[in-house]
Amino acid sequence: MSQLTIRHIKTMVESDEVTSEQLALLREDTRSGVQKLINQYDKRIEKQEQLKVKFEKMKEFEDTQYQNGYRFIAGVDEVGRGPLAGPVVAASVILDPFDSSLIGIDDSKQLSEPKRKQYYEAIMDNAIAVGVGIVNANRIDQINIYQAAKQAMQEAINDMNQEPDYCLLDAMTLEELSCPQQSLVKGDQRSISIAAASVIAKVTRDNMMVEAAHTYPDFKFDRNMGYGTTNHLQALSEHGPTPLHRRSFNPVTSYV
């Protein structure tokens, strides 16, 4: 191994093509560049192991219900309660219990945009069922944001092509559900299914706000996603509310 260049060793280590025997030899290599690569490799492997442990931890709620005889366990979550504009969007996801493509998933707010999109594609490709519910600003004003969030979640469940026999919900209880349910505080950080639902809901809503930015460019919805940023409030002051604005929310009420 001492005859290999550091560039060659870097390629081996970063592509995970290195064997345990080769690693043992590299650990004895006195070159500082090689030792730096080994340290980076060890940290990467340790992080991967931590993510696997977290993934198994986040499956515990689902695994418990599989053991109780349930087959189609839906995770349900919503996004968009806080913004001044745009809909509240919910998603419901029934994952394949044998799918390991979501190692590393978390509450969508904790993920970078590229990671969210990566997990979004994996969920859409591999999930047993995915449903989305969307409640617009006008309806939010009519029934309040809490009830709108519940409506979006129920619509997301109804939108799936597979009826769930058990639901895990992020800090919510739905009265109209026909199957057993469990409400989990911070469920998007504790349940793999709810985390998956949070990703679907977040990406769906973000895409809608990016599209809205083309219609209402002054509000830069593609940057603020409807939240009350300084630039958003300035545009609201100058142009007044759009049809996407929640007129029951402060400070939008001041410009109606």
VEXMAR-672998 format. One line per field, with one value per residue: x, y, z of N, C-alpha, C in turn; residue number from 0; chain. Coordinates in nm, 3 decimals, m for minus. Layout:
nu: X:...
nv: Y:...
nw: Z:...
cau: X:...
cav: Y:...
caw: Z:...
cu: X:...
cv: Y:...
cw: Z:...
n: NUM:...
chain: A:...
REM end
This chain:
nu: 0.083:0.208:0.323:0.132:m0.008:m0.117:m0.336:m0.448:m0.513:m0.699:m0.909:m0.981:m1.064:m1.273:m1.459:m1.537:m1.417:m1.226:m1.073:m1.092:m0.843:m0.676:m0.732:m0.618:m0.348:m0.319:m0.358:m0.118:0.046:0.273:0.252:0.129:m0.081:m0.215:m0.302:m0.477:m0.677:m0.768:m0.871:m1.085:m1.233:m1.301:m1.465:m1.674:m1.781:m1.857:m2.059:m2.243:m2.313:m2.434:m2.656:m2.790:m2.857:m3.028:m3.227:m3.336:m3.434:m3.632:m3.814:m3.950:m4.213:m4.368:m4.287:m4.385:m4.661:m4.679:m4.619:m4.843:m5.023:m5.110:m5.102:m5.091:m4.961:m4.995:m4.811:m4.866:m4.850:m4.832:m4.755:m4.689:m4.838:m4.764:m4.705:m4.788:m4.905:m5.028:m5.113:m5.204:m5.047:m5.077:m4.950:m4.979:m4.834:m4.769:m4.528:m4.310:m4.229:m3.984:m3.816:m3.513:m3.419:m3.447:m3.269:m3.126:m3.320:m3.518:m3.710:m3.850:m3.773:m3.521:m3.361:m3.152:m3.236:m3.158:m3.137:m3.399:m3.534:m3.413:m3.500:m3.771:m3.807:m3.729:m3.928:m4.160:m4.105:m4.088:m4.275:m4.570:m4.812:m4.906:m5.049:m5.189:m5.303:m5.455:m5.525:m5.658:m5.585:m5.821:m6.003:m5.869:m5.902:m6.173:m6.218:m6.018:m5.668:m5.590:m5.804:m5.799:m5.554:m5.611:m5.812:m5.665:m5.494:m5.677:m5.776:m5.544:m5.506:m5.736:m5.673:m5.496:m5.422:m5.443:m5.611:m5.541:m5.474:m5.392:m5.291:m5.028:m4.986:m4.863:m4.866:m5.148:m5.500:m5.748:m6.087:m6.251:m6.137:m6.140:m5.991:m5.763:m5.553:m5.254:m5.120:m4.829:m4.609:m4.378:m4.354:m4.246:m3.980:m3.952:m4.080:m4.050:m4.237:m4.394:m4.196:m4.139:m4.382:m4.371:m4.168:m4.279:m4.499:m4.369:m4.201:m4.395:m4.549:m4.352:m4.291:m4.531:m4.528:m4.306:m4.402:m4.605:m4.457:m4.400:m4.639:m4.684:m4.449:m4.343:m4.357:m4.182:m4.220:m4.090:m3.865:m3.933:m4.142:m4.392:m4.374:m4.343:m4.122:m3.890:m3.877:m4.108:m4.309:m4.268:m4.342:m4.609:m4.702:m4.669:m4.816:m5.045:m5.257:m5.243:m5.449:m5.354:m5.296:m5.352:m5.611:m5.704:m5.488:m5.252:m4.982:m5.154:m5.421:m5.418:m5.391:m5.603
nv: m0.121:0.115:0.194:0.310:0.615:0.907:1.026:0.809:0.643:0.807:0.800:0.530:0.514:0.704:0.601:0.380:0.137:0.004:m0.264:m0.449:m0.552:m0.387:m0.146:m0.189:m0.195:0.066:0.212:0.183:0.327:0.586:0.833:1.163:1.256:1.022:0.935:1.139:1.092:0.846:0.917:1.077:0.886:0.712:0.883:0.923:0.665:0.623:0.815:0.714:0.479:0.584:0.705:0.479:0.359:0.555:0.546:0.289:0.335:0.523:0.366:0.229:0.281:0.209:m0.060:m0.170:m0.163:m0.324:m0.566:m0.586:m0.665:m0.494:m0.382:m0.175:0.104:0.437:0.736:1.069:1.412:1.774:2.086:2.439:2.599:2.842:3.051:3.367:3.358:3.141:2.784:2.542:2.235:1.887:1.553:1.201:0.893:0.559:0.343:0.096:m0.168:m0.292:m0.126:0.040:0.276:0.523:0.587:0.819:1.011:1.282:1.515:1.735:2.003:1.996:1.909:1.964:2.137:1.986:1.729:1.688:1.672:1.444:1.245:1.275:1.178:0.912:0.825:0.857:0.671:0.427:0.392:0.234:0.371:0.710:1.013:1.342:1.640:1.957:2.274:2.582:2.941:3.090:2.907:2.857:3.104:3.088:2.874:2.864:2.814:2.585:2.402:2.388:2.263:2.011:1.935:1.921:1.707:1.496:1.490:1.417:1.154:1.039:1.062:0.864:0.562:0.332:0.219:0.303:0.095:0.177:0.480:0.712:1.019:1.355:1.516:1.551:1.482:1.311:1.326:1.201:0.972:0.630:0.427:0.297:0.534:0.720:0.987:1.172:1.375:1.592:1.414:1.400:1.381:1.146:0.928:0.724:0.713:0.943:1.135:1.091:1.173:1.443:1.532:1.491:1.666:1.913:1.949:1.948:2.175:2.378:2.371:2.464:2.727:2.828:2.826:3.014:3.242:3.321:3.427:3.630:3.819:4.030:3.956:3.753:3.476:3.239:3.252:3.316:3.147:3.224:3.306:3.563:3.751:4.032:4.150:4.042:4.157:4.422:4.422:4.355:4.584:4.768:4.670:4.546:4.266:3.948:3.704:3.475:3.531:3.503:3.640:3.660:3.658:3.833:4.045:4.079:4.144:4.416:4.527:4.474
nw: 0.000:0.053:m0.177:m0.329:m0.455:m0.274:m0.393:m0.532:m0.318:m0.192:m0.376:m0.355:m0.084:m0.063:m0.235:m0.107:m0.169:m0.040:0.133:0.446:0.508:0.356:0.480:0.731:0.666:0.567:0.797:0.920:0.764:0.749:0.631:0.646:0.492:0.424:0.675:0.735:0.547:0.640:0.889:0.805:0.672:0.885:1.038:0.860:0.834:1.098:1.123:0.939:1.069:1.296:1.180:1.089:1.331:1.434:1.240:1.282:1.537:1.481:1.357:1.548:1.643:1.424:1.395:1.631:1.586:1.361:1.480:1.631:1.450:1.249:0.909:0.719:0.785:0.831:0.819:0.912:0.841:0.854:0.688:0.695:0.872:0.985:0.789:0.623:0.382:0.123:0.102:0.358:0.377:0.376:0.417:0.370:0.432:0.357:0.429:0.281:0.483:0.457:0.327:0.302:0.208:0.319:0.517:0.733:0.704:0.833:1.032:0.803:0.811:0.912:0.715:0.427:0.120:m0.117:0.001:0.092:m0.152:m0.255:m0.074:m0.115:m0.377:m0.334:m0.157:m0.312:m0.509:m0.374:m0.167:m0.032:m0.044:m0.109:m0.011:m0.057:0.093:0.050:0.169:0.102:0.132:0.158:0.270:0.508:0.634:0.679:0.860:1.050:1.124:1.265:1.239:0.964:0.919:1.023:0.846:0.608:0.669:0.697:0.437:0.303:0.392:0.285:0.021:m0.048:m0.229:m0.093:0.181:0.514:0.803:1.044:1.196:1.239:1.376:1.361:1.645:1.657:1.655:1.479:1.436:1.252:1.160:1.061:1.154:1.409:1.584:1.663:1.836:1.814:1.980:1.834:1.627:1.370:1.413:1.540:1.428:1.146:0.938:0.975:0.944:0.673:0.564:0.633:0.466:0.208:0.224:0.270:0.040:m0.159:m0.090:m0.102:m0.376:m0.478:m0.384:m0.515:m0.776:m0.739:m0.712:m0.969:m1.054:m0.872:m0.854:m0.699:m0.437:m0.391:m0.330:m0.375:m0.225:0.039:0.099:0.177:0.439:0.693:0.612:0.609:0.349:0.239:0.400:0.334:0.064:0.097:0.225:0.021:m0.198:m0.108:m0.005:m0.176:m0.355:m0.235:0.024:0.376:0.512:0.765:0.927:1.125:1.014:0.795:0.804:0.844:0.598:0.443
cau: 0.000:0.295:0.362:0.022:m0.010:m0.226:m0.453:m0.507:m0.572:m0.818:m1.015:m1.023:m1.132:m1.396:m1.556:m1.562:m1.368:m1.112:m1.103:m1.046:m0.699:m0.612:m0.744:m0.519:m0.218:m0.320:m0.347:0.023:0.118:0.314:0.231:0.025:m0.196:m0.289:m0.368:m0.590:m0.782:m0.821:m0.955:m1.208:m1.307:m1.357:m1.574:m1.786:m1.839:m1.923:m2.182:m2.335:m2.363:m2.526:m2.779:m2.859:m2.915:m3.142:m3.329:m3.402:m3.508:m3.749:m3.907:m4.005:m4.359:m4.423:m4.260:m4.478:m4.794:m4.669:m4.626:m4.982:m5.105:m5.146:m5.021:m5.078:m4.946:m4.972:m4.760:m4.937:m4.795:m4.868:m4.662:m4.746:m4.931:m4.718:m4.690:m4.894:m4.963:m5.018:m5.197:m5.148:m5.037:m5.051:m4.921:m4.996:m4.744:m4.755:m4.398:m4.277:m4.150:m3.852:m3.742:m3.406:m3.367:m3.469:m3.171:m3.083:m3.432:m3.549:m3.805:m3.811:m3.710:m3.382:m3.291:m3.124:m3.326:m3.122:m3.171:m3.545:m3.572:m3.365:m3.592:m3.901:m3.806:m3.724:m4.060:m4.256:m4.071:m4.089:m4.383:m4.691:m4.913:m4.880:m5.161:m5.164:m5.420:m5.421:m5.633:m5.610:m5.591:m5.960:m6.060:m5.802:m5.970:m6.309:m6.230:m5.897:m5.554:m5.587:m5.902:m5.752:m5.449:m5.678:m5.880:m5.562:m5.447:m5.781:m5.779:m5.425:m5.534:m5.837:m5.614:m5.412:m5.488:m5.450:m5.667:m5.457:m5.542:m5.342:m5.230:m4.941:m5.002:m4.775:m4.928:m5.284:m5.599:m5.852:m6.211:m6.321:m6.063:m6.211:m5.895:m5.691:m5.453:m5.168:m5.065:m4.692:m4.546:m4.254:m4.357:m4.161:m3.844:m3.955:m4.139:m4.003:m4.350:m4.430:m4.087:m4.160:m4.495:m4.328:m4.090:m4.372:m4.576:m4.281:m4.160:m4.515:m4.585:m4.246:m4.309:m4.646:m4.489:m4.216:m4.491:m4.676:m4.363:m4.411:m4.762:m4.672:m4.303:m4.304:m4.358:m4.069:m4.266:m3.994:m3.760:m3.985:m4.244:m4.511:m4.347:m4.340:m3.988:m3.889:m3.912:m4.248:m4.391:m4.255:m4.427:m4.748:m4.731:m4.672:m4.910:m5.164:m5.258:m5.281:m5.546:m5.289:m5.274:m5.449:m5.656:m5.731:m5.359:m5.179:m5.040:m5.227:m5.548:m5.400:m5.383:m5.723
cav: 0.000:0.232:0.232:0.383:0.759:0.953:1.047:0.677:0.599:0.892:0.745:0.402:0.535:0.779:0.517:0.265:0.016:m0.043:m0.381:m0.439:m0.576:m0.266:m0.045:m0.218:m0.150:0.211:0.267:0.177:0.416:0.703:0.959:1.242:1.263:0.896:0.935:1.232:1.021:0.740:0.984:1.116:0.761:0.666:0.972:0.898:0.536:0.642:0.888:0.621:0.387:0.661:0.723:0.351:0.341:0.647:0.493:0.179:0.395:0.590:0.263:0.154:0.294:0.126:m0.201:m0.212:m0.188:m0.445:m0.679:m0.594:m0.720:m0.396:m0.397:m0.051:0.207:0.565:0.852:1.187:1.538:1.891:2.199:2.565:2.666:2.974:3.156:3.465:3.332:3.005:2.684:2.443:2.111:1.767:1.431:1.074:0.799:0.422:0.295:m0.046:m0.195:m0.347:m0.025:0.103:0.389:0.648:0.607:0.958:1.104:1.351:1.624:1.801:2.132:1.971:1.859:2.060:2.122:1.869:1.606:1.673:1.626:1.306:1.158:1.284:1.083:0.776:0.794:0.843:0.550:0.302:0.381:0.161:0.471:0.850:1.103:1.483:1.724:2.098:2.365:2.713:3.052:3.129:2.811:2.882:3.219:3.050:2.775:2.885:2.735:2.454:2.317:2.369:2.162:1.882:1.902:1.881:1.574:1.399:1.480:1.341:1.012:0.997:1.069:0.747:0.451:0.220:0.264:0.260:0.031:0.243:0.608:0.785:1.159:1.448:1.604:1.582:1.375:1.331:1.266:1.128:0.852:0.504:0.328:0.344:0.637:0.759:1.121:1.178:1.507:1.591:1.286:1.402:1.347:1.020:0.822:0.726:0.740:1.083:1.210:1.080:1.259:1.582:1.561:1.503:1.788:2.029:1.965:1.984:2.315:2.464:2.377:2.551:2.866:2.866:2.859:3.138:3.354:3.366:3.506:3.747:3.832:4.129:3.897:3.659:3.359:3.130:3.268:3.319:3.043:3.281:3.351:3.708:3.811:4.177:4.182:4.006:4.259:4.544:4.405:4.359:4.724:4.844:4.618:4.487:4.120:3.872:3.599:3.370:3.574:3.467:3.771:3.655:3.659:3.959:4.178:4.090:4.211:4.561:4.574:4.428
caw: 0.000:0.063:m0.313:m0.390:m0.431:m0.188:m0.480:m0.557:m0.190:m0.171:m0.461:m0.295:0.044:m0.082:m0.307:m0.020:m0.235:0.038:0.214:0.585:0.506:0.306:0.584:0.834:0.615:0.558:0.931:0.956:0.673:0.827:0.560:0.711:0.400:0.436:0.805:0.725:0.474:0.728:0.988:0.736:0.647:1.012:1.077:0.770:0.872:1.228:1.099:0.874:1.172:1.380:1.104:1.088:1.464:1.443:1.150:1.352:1.647:1.425:1.309:1.660:1.650:1.316:1.426:1.737:1.530:1.277:1.572:1.677:1.342:1.147:0.788:0.643:0.887:0.765:0.891:0.861:0.892:0.774:0.690:0.649:0.965:1.024:0.689:0.600:0.251:0.072:0.166:0.450:0.299:0.455:0.342:0.439:0.367:0.406:0.381:0.275:0.604:0.424:0.252:0.380:0.130:0.391:0.625:0.740:0.696:0.958:1.015:0.677:0.839:0.948:0.596:0.321:0.006:m0.199:0.074:0.089:m0.285:m0.267:0.000:m0.182:m0.490:m0.280:m0.102:m0.422:m0.584:m0.297:m0.068:m0.070:m0.080:m0.072:m0.035:m0.026:0.116:0.038:0.209:0.059:0.228:0.181:0.364:0.636:0.694:0.717:0.968:1.130:1.077:1.331:1.172:0.826:0.923:1.042:0.720:0.511:0.706:0.662:0.291:0.261:0.417:0.188:m0.113:m0.075:m0.299:0.001:0.309:0.627:0.915:1.163:1.160:1.330:1.341:1.430:1.744:1.614:1.659:1.380:1.483:1.146:1.118:1.085:1.205:1.528:1.558:1.774:1.819:1.866:1.986:1.755:1.555:1.250:1.455:1.615:1.347:1.007:0.849:0.988:0.880:0.529:0.532:0.643:0.345:0.095:0.242:0.256:m0.100:m0.234:m0.063:m0.156:m0.521:m0.504:m0.359:m0.624:m0.888:m0.705:m0.730:m1.109:m1.065:m0.784:m0.838:m0.598:m0.303:m0.380:m0.256:m0.392:m0.125:0.176:0.111:0.239:0.575:0.705:0.609:0.591:0.211:0.219:0.466:0.255:m0.055:0.145:0.252:m0.105:m0.298:m0.050:m0.009:m0.295:m0.322:m0.158:0.161:0.480:0.557:0.909:0.996:1.140:0.991:0.668:0.832:0.840:0.460:0.370
cu: 0.086:0.339:0.252:0.032:m0.128:m0.352:m0.524:m0.578:m0.700:m0.935:m1.071:m1.111:m1.268:m1.502:m1.592:m1.521:m1.251:m1.154:m1.051:m0.896:m0.624:m0.619:m0.640:m0.381:m0.210:m0.305:m0.201:0.109:0.148:0.292:0.112:m0.100:m0.281:m0.366:m0.489:m0.707:m0.847:m0.913:m1.089:m1.296:m1.375:m1.476:m1.697:m1.857:m1.914:m2.056:m2.287:m2.395:m2.462:m2.661:m2.860:m2.927:m3.038:m3.258:m3.407:m3.485:m3.637:m3.851:m3.982:m4.157:m4.427:m4.406:m4.355:m4.615:m4.793:m4.682:m4.768:m5.078:m5.148:m5.050:m4.992:m5.080:m4.907:m4.913:m4.820:m4.878:m4.839:m4.759:m4.739:m4.848:m4.894:m4.715:m4.811:m4.967:m4.941:m5.102:m5.127:m5.157:m5.004:m5.020:m4.943:m4.916:m4.749:m4.627:m4.395:m4.188:m4.009:m3.765:m3.638:m3.350:m3.379:m3.376:m3.119:m3.197:m3.461:m3.668:m3.759:m3.741:m3.563:m3.298:m3.264:m3.221:m3.287:m3.157:m3.321:m3.590:m3.530:m3.461:m3.731:m3.910:m3.807:m3.860:m4.160:m4.230:m4.103:m4.204:m4.500:m4.799:m4.870:m5.006:m5.127:m5.297:m5.379:m5.543:m5.585:m5.636:m5.735:m6.028:m5.998:m5.871:m6.110:m6.313:m6.116:m5.790:m5.548:m5.683:m5.861:m5.643:m5.510:m5.748:m5.780:m5.512:m5.550:m5.789:m5.659:m5.447:m5.633:m5.780:m5.530:m5.492:m5.491:m5.502:m5.579:m5.540:m5.491:m5.275:m5.145:m4.943:m4.912:m4.859:m5.071:m5.372:m5.710:m5.978:m6.277:m6.248:m6.140:m6.119:m5.828:m5.583:m5.373:m5.109:m4.929:m4.641:m4.408:m4.241:m4.267:m4.014:m3.835:m4.005:m4.095:m4.115:m4.392:m4.323:m4.103:m4.275:m4.455:m4.248:m4.182:m4.449:m4.491:m4.242:m4.279:m4.550:m4.479:m4.260:m4.425:m4.608:m4.390:m4.298:m4.563:m4.587:m4.367:m4.533:m4.752:m4.525:m4.261:m4.289:m4.248:m4.104:m4.171:m3.881:m3.815:m4.093:m4.370:m4.491:m4.325:m4.202:m4.000:m3.933:m4.058:m4.339:m4.385:m4.344:m4.574:m4.791:m4.749:m4.784:m5.040:m5.163:m5.298:m5.390:m5.487:m5.273:m5.389:m5.494:m5.694:m5.603:m5.307:m5.039:m5.118:m5.358:m5.538:m5.405:m5.503:m5.812
cv: 0.126:0.280:0.312:0.531:0.794:0.977:0.915:0.626:0.678:0.839:0.616:0.425:0.603:0.699:0.391:0.132:m0.045:m0.160:m0.362:m0.462:m0.452:m0.154:m0.065:m0.172:0.002:0.276:0.268:0.268:0.546:0.836:1.034:1.251:1.138:0.892:1.030:1.166:0.914:0.802:1.026:0.995:0.713:0.751:0.947:0.768:0.548:0.714:0.798:0.525:0.458:0.680:0.593:0.324:0.430:0.598:0.380:0.231:0.457:0.491:0.194:0.163:0.208:m0.022:m0.254:m0.246:m0.303:m0.569:m0.697:m0.640:m0.621:m0.406:m0.265:0.068:0.338:0.665:0.976:1.312:1.652:1.997:2.324:2.627:2.812:3.082:3.250:3.437:3.188:2.907:2.614:2.311:1.996:1.651:1.311:0.970:0.663:0.366:0.144:m0.077:m0.246:m0.247:0.042:0.226:0.522:0.666:0.751:1.058:1.161:1.443:1.708:1.934:2.116:1.927:1.973:2.037:2.004:1.737:1.581:1.618:1.480:1.210:1.160:1.182:0.939:0.733:0.769:0.715:0.422:0.285:0.300:0.257:0.608:0.931:1.244:1.554:1.870:2.183:2.508:2.822:3.093:3.038:2.827:2.997:3.183:2.966:2.782:2.782:2.596:2.357:2.290:2.263:2.023:1.839:1.854:1.740:1.467:1.380:1.400:1.192:0.960:0.989:0.946:0.638:0.322:0.273:0.215:0.184:0.084:0.372:0.662:0.931:1.249:1.544:1.645:1.458:1.408:1.255:1.175:1.003:0.726:0.395:0.382:0.445:0.664:0.894:1.129:1.322:1.498:1.458:1.283:1.376:1.208:0.902:0.834:0.760:0.886:1.171:1.208:1.170:1.406:1.623:1.581:1.634:1.912:2.052:2.007:2.131:2.411:2.479:2.469:2.698:2.916:2.904:2.991:3.261:3.406:3.456:3.636:3.773:3.930:4.068:3.793:3.535:3.241:3.137:3.258:3.215:3.092:3.328:3.503:3.768:3.962:4.217:4.151:4.114:4.392:4.537:4.411:4.503:4.803:4.799:4.563:4.336:4.063:3.773:3.484:3.406:3.534:3.596:3.775:3.659:3.802:3.943:4.190:4.164:4.362:4.616:4.531:4.548
cw: 0.000:m0.075:m0.383:m0.359:m0.340:m0.270:m0.506:m0.431:m0.162:m0.252:m0.403:m0.172:0.024:m0.156:m0.229:m0.085:m0.158:0.126:0.356:0.593:0.459:0.411:0.693:0.792:0.609:0.695:0.979:0.868:0.747:0.755:0.620:0.623:0.408:0.567:0.808:0.654:0.560:0.834:0.928:0.710:0.776:1.056:0.989:0.806:1.004:1.210:1.034:0.976:1.264:1.310:1.098:1.222:1.479:1.357:1.217:1.469:1.597:1.368:1.422:1.670:1.544:1.349:1.533:1.678:1.429:1.364:1.627:1.568:1.236:1.029:0.719:0.739:0.818:0.864:0.829:0.924:0.801:0.786:0.649:0.742:0.985:0.918:0.680:0.469:0.210:0.151:0.282:0.375:0.392:0.363:0.432:0.362:0.436:0.346:0.370:0.395:0.577:0.347:0.342:0.309:0.205:0.511:0.619:0.733:0.833:0.930:0.895:0.701:0.872:0.829:0.498:0.206:m0.084:m0.131:0.072:m0.046:m0.308:m0.196:m0.062:m0.295:m0.440:m0.226:m0.213:m0.501:m0.507:m0.200:m0.122:m0.114:m0.031:m0.104:0.008:m0.008:0.118:0.075:0.184:0.162:0.258:0.283:0.503:0.709:0.745:0.844:1.068:1.093:1.140:1.262:1.026:0.819:0.938:0.913:0.616:0.541:0.670:0.512:0.238:0.279:0.313:0.046:m0.147:m0.147:m0.216:0.134:0.424:0.730:1.049:1.118:1.275:1.287:1.425:1.515:1.707:1.633:1.560:1.419:1.379:1.099:1.154:1.138:1.331:1.491:1.684:1.743:1.888:1.864:1.922:1.679:1.434:1.283:1.517:1.534:1.202:0.909:0.855:0.925:0.728:0.485:0.536:0.520:0.225:0.105:0.217:0.110:m0.185:m0.215:m0.120:m0.307:m0.558:m0.485:m0.464:m0.748:m0.863:m0.726:m0.873:m1.126:m0.986:m0.754:m0.729:m0.460:m0.281:m0.297:m0.269:m0.291:0.017:0.202:0.183:0.381:0.577:0.714:0.588:0.451:0.181:0.280:0.391:0.132:m0.017:0.169:0.122:m0.198:m0.241:m0.067:m0.144:m0.257:m0.240:m0.011:0.254:0.548:0.704:0.992:1.008:1.082:0.862:0.689:0.822:0.699:0.378:0.340
n: 0:1:2:3:4:5:6:7:8:9:10:11:12:13:14:15:16:17:18:19:20:21:22:23:24:25:26:27:28:29:30:31:32:33:34:35:36:37:38:39:40:41:42:43:44:45:46:47:48:49:50:51:52:53:54:55:56:57:58:59:60:61:62:63:64:65:66:67:68:69:70:71:72:73:74:75:76:77:78:79:80:81:82:83:84:85:86:87:88:89:90:91:92:93:94:95:96:97:98:99:100:101:102:103:104:105:106:107:108:109:110:111:112:113:114:115:116:117:118:119:120:121:122:123:124:125:126:127:128:129:130:131:132:133:134:135:136:137:138:139:140:141:142:143:144:145:146:147:148:149:150:151:152:153:154:155:156:157:158:159:160:161:162:163:164:165:166:167:168:169:170:171:172:173:174:175:176:177:178:179:180:181:182:183:184:185:186:187:188:189:190:191:192:193:194:195:196:197:198:199:200:201:202:203:204:205:206:207:208:209:210:211:212:213:214:215:216:217:218:219:220:221:222:223:224:225:226:227:228:229:230:231:232:233:234:235:236:237:238:239:240:241:242:243:244:245:246:247:248:249:250:251:252:253:254:255
chain: A:A:A:A:A:A:A:A:A:A:A:A:A:A:A:A:A:A:A:A:A:A:A:A:A:A:A:A:A:A:A:A:A:A:A:A:A:A:A:A:A:A:A:A:A:A:A:A:A:A:A:A:A:A:A:A:A:A:A:A:A:A:A:A:A:A:A:A:A:A:A:A:A:A:A:A:A:A:A:A:A:A:A:A:A:A:A:A:A:A:A:A:A:A:A:A:A:A:A:A:A:A:A:A:A:A:A:A:A:A:A:A:A:A:A:A:A:A:A:A:A:A:A:A:A:A:A:A:A:A:A:A:A:A:A:A:A:A:A:A:A:A:A:A:A:A:A:A:A:A:A:A:A:A:A:A:A:A:A:A:A:A:A:A:A:A:A:A:A:A:A:A:A:A:A:A:A:A:A:A:A:A:A:A:A:A:A:A:A:A:A:A:A:A:A:A:A:A:A:A:A:A:A:A:A:A:A:A:A:A:A:A:A:A:A:A:A:A:A:A:A:A:A:A:A:A:A:A:A:A:A:A:A:A:A:A:A:A:A:A:A:A:A:A:A:A:A:A:A:A:A:A:A:A:A:A
REM end
